[in-house]
Amino acid sequence: RGFDRDRGSPPPPRDKGGSHVFPRRGPGTHPNRVFVGGVPKVTTVERFRAHFEQFGTVDKVELDASRSFGFVTFADHAVVERVLAVRMQLFAHTANATAYVEVRKPKPRR
């Protein structure tokens, strides 16, 4: 299944244990996505999006402020490189309050 020996297509790759290896489709696989940690619990999606729109076009924002993290997906990979250049960013989470948030590439789920 999955390949045809008669037609000469190669079998799927296997890891050392003999199991098939398939590419992950988790949050770490999207090249235009960044993880943002240390987000204050009072942060709104609107403020979160506005902060990252200063770097470039934002396609998608996922915020779980109760767990103090979020993900931002940008339209262009060059924007991601600019955002990742400054790991700790000063984020204005309310009109009168700021906090530092950590921005990095997302790690795949286990």
Secondary structure, 3 states (H helix, E strand, C coil): CCCCCCCCCCCCCECCCCCECCCCCCHHHCCCEEEEECCCCCCCHHHHHHHHHCCCCEEEEEEEHHHCEEEEEECCHHHHHHHHCCCEEEEEEECCEEEEEEEECCCCCC
